[in-house]
Amino acid sequence: MDTGTIGSVVGITVICYLAATAVRATALDRKWIPVICGGLGGILGIVGYFTMEVYPAGDVLSAIAVGIVSGLAATGGHQVYKQVISSKTAGQKGGGEG
């Protein structure tokens, strides 16, 4: 993957992360966030395939798959961040260990 290819995948991930953040601000059940990110990523994958010069897919089906994985990476990235923050705050509370 060259830099142009990585940029297109990161762009999809950032857009899906923003969509997930918007969904978290609504009353919609959070269980739908991965589905929304994956679906939006698939749509953006198709858009990227037809509009970008450098895209990491050779056909439409691969473009959809790349988009879905990029969209789901937004959800995974948020979960990693959330787990790291919660483990740090749990360590700072200091229990009666030792």
ABEGO torsion letter per residue (X at the ends): XBAAAAAAAAAAAAAAAAAAAAAAABABBAAAAAAAAAAAAAAAAAAAAAABABBABABAAAAAAAAAAAAAAAAAAAAAAAAAAAAAAAAAAGBABX
